């Protein structure tokens, strides 16, 4: 399995999400990440699962998913197939 990102130390302080991605400490204001997480209780926020591949984070009590690429602002474009003339 290809590891997309190494995600560790996810925690919330007030209205801020803190986590380590690929060895770098990151912080994100919840209003920029997810209105669902912004309104969630501590219990709901702290019940999360980090995907084994490091692709994203899932909050089962909230049915909320966030991709790590999305947090980092990485945009993927579909590959275009070349037409053979």
C-alpha positions in Angstrom: 0.0 0.0 0.0 1.3 3.4 -1.0 1.6 5.8 2.0 0.3 9.2 1.0 1.2 11.1 4.2 2.3 10.3 7.7 -0.3 11.8 10.0 0.3 12.0 13.8 -0.6 13.9 17.0 -4.1 15.1 15.9 -5.7 17.3 18.6 -8.0 20.2 19.0 -7.5 23.3 21.1 -10.4 25.6 21.0 -11.4 26.2 17.4 -8.1 25.0 16.0 -7.0 21.6 14.6 -3.4 20.7 15.3 -1.6 17.7 13.7 1.8 16.6 12.4 1.9 15.8 8.7 5.1 14.2 7.3 7.0 15.4 10.3 5.8 19.1 10.2 3.6 20.6 12.8 0.5 22.1 11.2 -2.5 24.1 12.6 -5.8 24.9 10.9 -8.6 27.1 12.1 -11.8 25.0 12.1 -13.8 27.6 10.3 -11.5 27.1 7.3 -11.6 23.3 7.5 -15.1 22.1 8.3 -18.2 23.7 9.6 -19.2 20.3 10.9 -16.1 20.0 13.1 -16.5 23.6 14.1 -19.9 22.9 15.6 -19.0 19.4 17.0 -18.6 18.5 20.7 -15.3 17.5 22.1 -16.5 13.8 22.2 -17.4 14.0 18.5 -14.1 15.7 17.5 -12.0 13.2 19.4 -13.6 10.1 17.9 -11.6 10.1 14.6 -9.8 7.5 12.5 -6.7 8.3 10.4 -6.6 6.2 7.3 -3.8 3.6 7.2 -2.6 5.1 3.9 -2.4 8.6 5.4 -4.9 9.8 2.8 -7.4 11.3 5.2 -9.2 11.5 8.5 -12.7 10.2 9.2 -15.0 11.2 12.1 -17.6 8.4 12.3 -19.8 10.1 14.9 -20.1 13.1 12.5 -19.9 11.2 9.1 -17.2 13.8 8.2 -14.1 13.1 6.1 -11.2 15.4 5.3 -8.4 14.6 2.9 -4.8 15.5 3.9 -4.1 16.8 0.4 -7.1 19.1 0.8 -5.8 20.5 4.1 -2.4 21.1 2.5 -4.0 22.7 -0.6 -2.7 20.0 -3.0 -4.9 19.9 -6.1 -4.9 16.8 -8.3 -6.0 17.1 -12.0 -7.3 14.1 -13.9 -4.7 12.8 -16.3 -5.7 13.4 -19.9 -5.4 10.5 -22.3 -3.6 11.4 -25.5 -5.5 10.9 -28.7 -3.7 8.8 -31.2 -4.0 10.3 -34.7 
